[in-house]
Structures are given as C-alpha cells and as structure tokens.
Amino acid sequence: MRRPGRQAQAFRVHTDRIARVPGASSQSQAGATSPRACAALLLLGLAAAACSDSKSAAEKKATAAPPAPVTVARAEHRAVPLTVTAIGNVQPIESVAVKARIDGQIVRVHVRDGQDVRKGQPLFELDPRYLEAQLKQLEAQEARDRALLTNARSLEQRYVELQGKGFISEEALTQARTGREAAEATVAADRAAVETARVQLSYARIAAPIDGRAGRVNATAGNTVQANDDNALVVINQVAPIYVSFAVPERFLAQIRSFNAQRALTVTARQEGAAAPPVTGKLTFIDNAVDPQTGTIRLHATFANADRQLWPGQFVTTTVTLAEQPNALVIPSQAIQNGPNGPYVFVVKDDQSADLRPVVVERTEGESAVIAKGLTAGETVVTTGQLRVTPGGKVSTKAG
C-alpha cells in the first residue's frame, strides 16, 4: 500500500492546528473533525502526494543521460608486418653537369629543356673549323715524316749490304741505323699529335654521357663557352631507376642487417597527398657508419620508377618491411586513448555498458595497433566517440 507523501502529512497537521484554534466553538470543532470532513481532506492530500511523486519520476526520467553513440570494432588475430618508417629524399642514381671541354662558340643546340636523352645523343656542337685545320696540318706532317722514315729504312738496308761486302765502315752503318730509328720516333710523335688533334676535334661535339632527363638548357647557339666553366650547359639526371635515401634510428640497424642478409628487403615510398598507390623497391645500400650527431644510419633503396612517380629532390614516406608477425592481436589504432596511467581502451560489454580497460601497446603499424596485454580476441572496443563515454555508462554502438 502506498504511503502518504510529505504534502499529505503537512496538510493533516495544518487541519489539526485549525481544529485547536483558541476560541473556536465546540460546534465548529466538531464540524471540522467530523468523519466526512476528515475523509475529504485525506483524499485531497493523497491526490497531491501522488501528483508530486509522479512528477518527480518524470523529471528523473527526462534528466537521465541517453546512451552515447559510438563506433566500435572487434579485436582480432591476424598477420601484421614488422616495419620501419622514415622520411626519405629522392635522389638520381647518376647526375652529370654537362660542360664544354674546349673553348669555342656554340653553332648548334640539339637538346630542349626537360627532354629525355639517351647516352651518346648529341647535345651541342661547337665551331670545329680551327680544330679541323690543325688536324689536317698534323696529318700532313705525319705523311712527310713517314716518307722520310721509308727513305731511312732503305738507306739502312743498303748500308747493311755494303758493309757485308766491306765497302763501308761499321760507323757508317751505325749512323744509318740511328737515322732510321730517329725517323721512326718522329713518325710516332706525329701519330700521337694527330690522335690528340682528333680527340680535341671530338670535343666540339658534346654528347649525353648518360641516359636521363635534361634540365634547363643554359646556352644557346652563338654563345661562346670556355673549357670546364663554372656554369654547366645543362644538367642530366637519371630518373629511371632512381634512389630514395633515408635515415633510421640506429636501434634498428641490427634487425635491418639481419633480415637483409636473408633476402633483399622490400621498401615502399609514398608521396604525401598523392592519390597514386605507393611504389615498391628494394633496399640496396646500408651506410658504413652511424651518424654520431643524429644517431641514425643512412639507407638507400632503388626503385625502377618506370612510370616516373618519383622525382629527384622529392620528399616521400618510406617504409621498410623487415618481417611478418603472425597471429598478432590487432585493433584500430584510433581506439587507443592515453590517460595518466598509460594507454587504455573502452570495451563494450554485453549489456551495452562501457568498461575502461588499461592495455599494453606493443607497436603501431599504420592504422592498426598490436596489443601485447589487456585484451582478448573477439572483444569489442570503441573506436570513435570516446569523449562521450563514461566508465560504466551505456553506449549505442555502430560498426566502424
């Protein structure tokens, strides 16, 4: 049976006080305390108490917090790669600053800004007329000295025959032999001078030393250039294949060397903000010393770069895959929260309440976190909406 509320009790006390007012007639007191009047007053008090109790219940129901809307995911076992990530810089494997090797005037330019060139392809031509004239002069001198050599050899042969018959002395034969040797030396010097002139003439034709892509062409026809000038005529960079150079903390050196000895490690390079997927290459170089100032070791990876996604000077995010960890317990990394006692997650129980659970994170791989302790496979964790969740509070879940 429902007990009368406080308002009914207060109403009853108030009527009792009226009944005990001094000077009231006995008839009035009798009327005030008659059974019918008391019953009416009691019903009125019960009704007021019932209204008050129902209003209080409605207010409590209205002020009760609704379930917090959250996104959830399940902890699961799966294979996770063991990786090392660093910022890398794209570098050409070969870069050549093309310069003139002789003084001269440019008469033809065969290359354009940004053109792809092949090794041996002509780039510039210098005026060759002076060098051609020098070459012809030296060739003529060589021809003259060869004729003198032929005569010296004939003279020596004749002196040999005459000396055998006793017609000339040994000294005359020696002089003839010396003249022939001197003529041979002169011809050899002429041959070397002619070869030098031909090499000099070849410098008038400047060709691409490597396959690659030309940069800005800094000279046009009519310009006079000097040998080995400070300013290059053009710079050619090899862009396919290409290097990515990056440094990782020295604590990873032992693992990298160990796994790289077993097989060539795979390296991926991703451009910041690019829609294209990351490109894949191989680790090809480990520096021979750790940088003592930064505590890092320099690595190089080689990429085929056939589609030219990587460009010299560009910064990319590189990831070296060392190995693959099987059967690792994984949850989305966004489920991890940091508190004063370390990382934790909210675990959703069967009754849709959230339980705050401390965890030990082994490492983070991209968008996944590998959990070493604190969770079991199959448990549901909150991935978004943690700010609305209180320990023990109800949640409204939605799969992420």
C-alpha positions as CSV (number, residue, x, y, z in Angstrom):
1,M,0.0,0.0,0.0
2,R,1.3,3.5,-1.0
3,R,2.3,5.6,2.0
4,P,1.1,9.3,2.1
5,G,3.7,11.8,0.9
6,R,5.0,14.7,2.8
7,Q,2.4,17.1,1.4
8,A,-0.4,14.9,2.8
9,Q,1.2,14.8,6.2
10,A,1.7,18.6,6.2
11,F,-2.0,19.0,5.2
12,R,-3.1,16.8,8.0
13,V,-1.0,18.8,10.5
14,H,-2.5,22.0,9.2
15,T,-6.1,20.8,9.7
16,D,-5.2,19.7,13.2
17,R,-3.9,23.2,14.0
18,I,-7.1,24.8,12.8
19,A,-9.1,22.4,15.0
20,R,-7.1,23.6,18.0
21,V,-7.5,27.3,17.5
22,P,-8.5,29.0,20.8
23,G,-11.9,30.5,20.9
24,A,-13.4,28.2,18.3
25,S,-16.8,26.9,19.2
26,S,-17.4,23.4,20.1
27,Q,-19.8,23.1,17.1
28,S,-17.1,24.4,14.7
29,Q,-14.6,22.0,16.2
30,A,-17.0,19.1,15.9
31,G,-17.7,20.0,12.3
32,A,-14.0,20.3,11.4
33,T,-13.3,16.9,12.9
34,S,-16.4,15.1,11.5
35,P,-15.7,11.8,9.7
36,R,-16.9,13.2,6.4
37,A,-14.6,16.2,6.5
38,C,-11.6,14.2,7.6
39,A,-12.2,11.7,4.7
40,A,-12.4,14.6,2.2
41,L,-9.2,16.1,3.5
42,L,-7.4,12.8,3.4
43,L,-8.3,12.1,-0.2
44,L,-7.2,15.6,-1.2
45,G,-3.8,15.0,0.5
46,L,-3.3,11.6,-1.2
47,A,-4.0,13.1,-4.6
48,A,-1.5,15.9,-4.1
49,A,1.1,13.4,-2.9
50,A,0.5,11.1,-5.9
51,C,0.9,14.1,-8.4
52,S,4.1,15.1,-6.6
53,D,5.6,11.6,-6.8
54,S,4.7,11.1,-10.5
55,K,6.2,14.5,-11.4
56,S,9.4,13.6,-9.6
57,A,9.7,10.3,-11.5
58,A,9.0,12.0,-14.9
59,E,11.7,14.6,-14.1
60,K,14.3,11.8,-13.3
61,K,13.4,10.0,-16.5
62,A,13.8,13.2,-18.5
63,T,17.2,14.1,-17.0
64,A,18.7,10.5,-17.4
65,A,21.6,10.5,-19.8
66,P,20.9,8.8,-23.2
67,P,23.3,6.1,-24.5
68,A,26.5,7.6,-26.0
69,P,26.6,7.0,-29.8
70,V,30.0,5.3,-30.6
71,T,31.7,3.4,-33.4
72,V,33.1,0.1,-32.5
73,A,35.4,-2.7,-33.9
74,R,36.5,-6.1,-32.7
75,A,39.9,-7.2,-31.6
76,E,41.2,-9.9,-33.9
77,H,44.2,-12.1,-34.6
78,R,45.9,-11.6,-38.0
79,A,49.4,-11.4,-39.5
80,V,51.0,-7.9,-39.2
81,P,54.2,-6.8,-40.9
82,L,57.1,-5.6,-38.9
83,T,58.1,-2.3,-40.5
84,V,60.4,0.8,-40.0
85,T,59.1,4.1,-41.4
86,A,61.1,7.2,-42.1
87,I,61.1,10.3,-44.3
88,G,63.2,9.9,-47.4
89,N,64.6,12.1,-50.2
90,V,64.5,11.0,-53.8
91,Q,67.9,11.2,-55.5
92,P,69.1,10.4,-59.0
93,I,71.5,7.4,-59.2
94,E,73.6,9.5,-61.6
95,S,73.7,13.2,-62.2
96,V,76.0,14.9,-64.7
97,A,76.6,18.6,-65.2
98,V,77.5,18.8,-68.9
99,K,80.3,21.3,-69.6
100,A,82.5,22.2,-72.6
101,R,86.0,20.6,-72.6
102,I,87.4,23.2,-75.0
103,D,86.9,26.8,-75.7
104,G,84.7,27.6,-78.6
105,Q,81.5,29.0,-80.0
106,I,78.2,27.0,-80.0
107,V,76.9,26.6,-83.5
108,R,74.1,24.1,-82.9
109,V,71.9,23.0,-79.9
110,H,70.2,19.6,-80.2
111,V,68.5,19.5,-76.7
112,R,65.5,21.2,-75.2
113,D,64.5,22.0,-71.7
114,G,63.2,18.8,-69.9
115,Q,64.0,16.5,-72.8
116,D,64.7,12.8,-72.2
117,V,68.1,11.9,-73.7
118,R,70.0,8.7,-74.4
119,K,73.6,8.1,-73.8
120,G,75.6,9.3,-76.9
121,Q,72.9,11.6,-78.2
122,P,74.3,14.9,-79.4
123,L,73.5,17.9,-77.3
124,F,75.7,20.8,-78.5
125,E,78.1,21.5,-81.4
126,L,81.0,23.9,-81.2
127,D,82.6,25.6,-84.2
128,P,85.1,22.8,-85.4
129,R,86.9,24.7,-88.3
130,Y,90.1,25.6,-86.4
131,L,90.4,22.1,-84.9
132,E,89.9,20.6,-88.3
133,A,92.6,22.8,-89.8
134,Q,95.0,21.7,-87.0
135,L,94.2,18.1,-87.7
136,K,94.9,18.4,-91.4
137,Q,98.3,20.1,-90.7
138,L,99.4,17.4,-88.3
139,E,98.2,14.7,-90.7
140,A,100.3,16.3,-93.5
141,Q,103.3,16.4,-91.2
142,E,102.9,12.8,-90.3
143,A,102.8,11.9,-94.0
144,R,106.0,13.7,-94.7
145,D,107.8,12.1,-91.8
146,R,106.6,8.6,-92.9
147,A,108.2,9.3,-96.3
148,L,111.4,10.2,-94.5
149,L,111.1,7.0,-92.5
150,T,110.8,4.9,-95.6
151,N,113.9,6.5,-97.1
152,A,115.8,5.9,-93.8
153,R,114.9,2.3,-93.8
154,S,116.1,1.9,-97.5
155,L,119.4,3.6,-96.7
156,E,120.0,1.3,-93.7
157,Q,119.3,-1.8,-95.8
158,R,121.7,-0.7,-98.5
159,Y,124.4,0.1,-95.9
160,V,123.9,-3.4,-94.4
161,E,124.6,-4.9,-97.8
162,L,127.6,-2.7,-98.4
163,Q,129.1,-3.3,-95.0
164,G,128.8,-7.1,-95.7
165,K,131.0,-6.7,-98.8
166,G,133.4,-4.4,-96.9
167,F,132.7,-1.3,-98.9
168,I,131.6,0.9,-95.9
169,S,132.7,1.0,-92.3
170,E,130.8,-0.1,-89.3
171,E,130.4,3.5,-88.2
172,A,128.6,4.4,-91.4
173,L,126.2,1.6,-90.8
174,T,125.6,2.7,-87.3
175,Q,124.7,6.2,-88.5
176,A,122.2,4.8,-91.0
177,R,120.6,2.7,-88.3
178,T,120.4,5.8,-86.0
179,G,118.8,7.8,-88.8
180,R,116.1,5.1,-89.3
181,E,115.3,5.0,-85.5
182,A,115.0,8.8,-85.3
183,A,112.6,8.8,-88.3
184,E,110.5,6.1,-86.6
185,A,110.3,8.2,-83.4
186,T,109.3,11.2,-85.4
187,V,106.5,9.3,-87.1
188,A,105.4,8.0,-83.7
189,A,105.2,11.6,-82.3
190,D,103.3,12.7,-85.4
191,R,100.8,9.9,-84.9
192,A,100.3,10.9,-81.3
193,A,99.8,14.6,-82.3
194,V,97.3,13.6,-84.9
195,E,95.4,11.5,-82.4
196,T,95.4,14.4,-79.9
197,A,94.0,16.7,-82.6
198,R,91.3,14.2,-83.3
199,V,90.3,14.0,-79.7
200,Q,90.2,17.8,-79.5
201,L,88.0,17.9,-82.6
202,S,85.7,15.3,-80.9
203,Y,85.2,17.7,-78.0
204,A,83.5,20.1,-80.5
205,R,80.6,17.6,-80.4
206,I,79.1,17.4,-76.9
207,A,77.0,14.3,-76.4
208,A,74.9,13.0,-73.5
209,P,77.1,11.0,-71.1
210,I,74.2,9.0,-69.6
211,D,70.6,8.2,-70.1
212,G,68.4,10.6,-68.3
213,R,66.3,13.8,-68.3
214,A,67.8,17.1,-69.2
215,G,67.1,20.1,-67.0
216,R,67.2,23.7,-68.1
217,V,69.4,24.4,-71.1
218,N,71.7,27.3,-70.1
219,A,73.3,28.1,-73.5
220,T,72.0,28.8,-77.0
221,A,73.6,28.9,-80.4
222,G,76.1,31.8,-80.8
223,N,77.3,31.7,-77.2
224,T,81.0,31.4,-76.5
225,V,81.9,28.8,-73.9
226,Q,85.1,28.1,-72.0
227,A,86.5,24.7,-71.0
228,N,85.2,23.5,-67.7
229,D,83.3,26.7,-67.0
230,D,81.6,27.1,-63.6
231,N,78.1,27.1,-65.2
232,A,77.0,23.9,-66.8
233,L,75.5,23.9,-70.2
234,V,72.8,21.5,-68.9
235,V,72.4,19.0,-66.0
236,I,71.2,15.5,-66.8
237,N,69.7,13.4,-64.0
238,Q,69.0,9.7,-64.3
239,V,65.4,9.2,-63.1
240,A,64.8,5.5,-64.0
241,P,65.9,3.7,-62.0
242,I,66.2,6.1,-59.1
243,Y,67.4,6.2,-55.4
244,V,65.4,7.1,-52.3
245,S,67.8,8.0,-49.4
246,F,66.5,7.9,-45.8
247,A,67.9,7.6,-42.3
248,V,66.5,5.4,-39.5
249,P,67.4,5.3,-35.8
250,E,70.5,3.1,-35.1
251,R,68.5,0.8,-32.8
252,F,67.0,-0.8,-35.9
253,L,70.4,-1.4,-37.5
254,A,70.9,-4.9,-36.1
255,Q,67.4,-6.0,-37.3
256,I,67.8,-4.5,-40.7
257,R,71.2,-6.1,-41.3
258,S,70.0,-9.5,-40.1
259,F,66.9,-9.6,-42.2
260,N,68.7,-8.0,-45.2
261,A,71.3,-10.8,-45.1
262,Q,68.5,-13.3,-45.6
263,R,66.8,-11.5,-48.5
264,A,66.6,-8.1,-50.2
265,L,64.2,-6.1,-48.0
266,T,61.2,-4.5,-49.6
267,V,60.8,-0.8,-49.4
268,T,57.7,1.3,-50.2
269,A,57.7,5.0,-50.9
270,R,54.5,7.1,-50.6
271,Q,54.1,10.7,-51.8
272,E,52.4,13.0,-49.3
273,G,48.9,13.8,-50.6
274,A,49.2,11.8,-53.7
275,A,46.3,9.6,-54.9
276,A,48.6,7.1,-56.5
277,P,49.5,3.9,-54.5
278,P,52.9,3.7,-53.0
279,V,55.7,2.4,-55.3
280,T,57.8,-0.6,-54.3
281,G,61.6,-1.0,-54.5
282,K,64.5,-2.9,-52.8
283,L,67.0,-1.9,-50.1
284,T,70.3,-1.7,-51.9
285,F,72.7,0.2,-49.6
286,I,73.5,0.4,-45.9
287,D,76.0,3.1,-45.0
288,N,79.2,2.1,-43.4
289,A,78.9,4.3,-40.3
290,V,76.2,5.6,-37.9
291,D,76.0,9.4,-37.8
292,P,77.2,10.3,-34.3
293,Q,75.4,13.6,-34.3
294,T,71.9,12.3,-35.1
295,G,72.2,8.6,-34.0
296,T,70.9,7.4,-37.4
297,I,72.1,5.2,-40.2
298,R,71.7,6.1,-43.8
299,L,70.0,3.7,-46.2
300,H,69.3,3.7,-49.9
301,A,66.5,1.9,-51.8
302,T,66.4,1.5,-55.6
303,F,63.1,1.9,-57.5
304,A,62.6,1.1,-61.1
305,N,60.4,4.2,-61.5
306,A,59.3,3.3,-65.0
307,D,56.2,5.5,-64.6
308,R,58.2,8.4,-63.2
309,Q,56.2,8.7,-59.9
310,L,59.4,9.6,-58.0
311,W,61.2,12.8,-58.9
312,P,64.7,14.0,-57.8
313,G,64.6,16.2,-54.8
314,Q,61.1,15.0,-53.7
315,F,60.4,14.0,-50.1
316,V,58.5,10.7,-49.5
317,T,57.5,8.5,-46.7
318,T,59.5,5.3,-46.9
319,T,58.6,2.0,-45.1
320,V,61.0,-0.9,-44.8
321,T,59.3,-4.3,-44.3
322,L,61.5,-6.4,-42.1
323,A,59.3,-9.4,-41.4
324,E,55.7,-10.5,-40.8
325,Q,54.4,-11.3,-37.3
326,P,51.7,-14.0,-37.5
327,N,48.7,-14.2,-35.2
328,A,49.1,-10.8,-33.7
329,L,46.2,-9.3,-31.6
330,V,45.2,-6.1,-33.5
331,I,42.7,-3.3,-33.0
332,P,42.3,0.1,-34.9
333,S,44.9,2.5,-33.6
334,Q,42.3,5.2,-33.1
335,A,40.8,3.1,-30.3
336,I,43.8,3.8,-28.1
337,Q,43.5,6.6,-25.6
338,N,46.2,8.0,-23.4
339,G,45.5,8.6,-19.7
340,P,47.5,9.5,-16.6
341,N,48.2,5.8,-16.0
342,G,49.1,5.0,-19.7
343,P,47.1,3.8,-22.7
344,Y,43.6,2.4,-22.4
345,V,40.5,1.5,-24.4
346,F,36.8,1.4,-23.8
347,V,35.5,-2.2,-24.0
348,V,31.7,-2.6,-24.8
349,K,30.2,-5.4,-22.6
350,D,27.2,-7.5,-23.4
351,D,24.8,-5.1,-21.5
352,Q,26.0,-2.2,-23.8
353,S,27.9,-0.6,-21.0
354,A,31.5,0.7,-21.5
355,D,34.4,-0.6,-19.4
356,L,37.6,1.3,-19.2
357,R,40.5,-1.2,-19.8
358,P,44.2,-0.4,-19.5
359,V,46.2,-2.0,-22.3
360,V,49.9,-2.5,-23.3
361,V,50.6,-1.5,-26.9
362,E,53.4,-3.4,-28.5
363,R,53.7,-1.2,-31.6
364,T,51.6,0.7,-34.1
365,E,51.6,-0.3,-37.8
366,G,49.8,2.2,-39.9
367,E,46.1,2.3,-38.8
368,S,46.4,-0.8,-36.6
369,A,47.8,-1.2,-33.1
370,V,49.3,-4.5,-31.9
371,I,48.2,-5.2,-28.3
372,A,50.5,-7.1,-26.1
373,K,48.3,-7.2,-23.0
374,G,44.8,-6.2,-21.8
375,L,42.5,-7.5,-24.5
376,T,41.4,-10.8,-25.9
377,A,40.3,-11.7,-29.5
378,G,36.6,-11.0,-30.1
379,E,36.2,-8.2,-27.6
380,T,34.5,-5.0,-28.9
381,V,36.3,-1.7,-28.4
382,V,35.2,1.9,-29.0
383,T,37.0,3.5,-32.0
384,T,35.3,6.9,-32.2
385,G,33.1,8.9,-29.7
386,Q,35.3,8.2,-26.6
387,L,34.7,11.8,-25.4
388,R,31.0,11.0,-24.8
389,V,31.7,7.7,-22.9
390,T,32.0,7.4,-19.2
391,P,33.2,4.2,-17.4
392,G,30.1,2.1,-16.8
393,G,27.9,4.3,-18.9
394,K,25.6,3.0,-21.6
395,V,26.6,3.3,-25.3
396,S,24.8,3.0,-28.6
397,T,27.1,1.1,-31.0
398,K,27.7,1.2,-34.7
399,A,30.2,-0.9,-36.6
400,G,33.1,1.1,-37.9
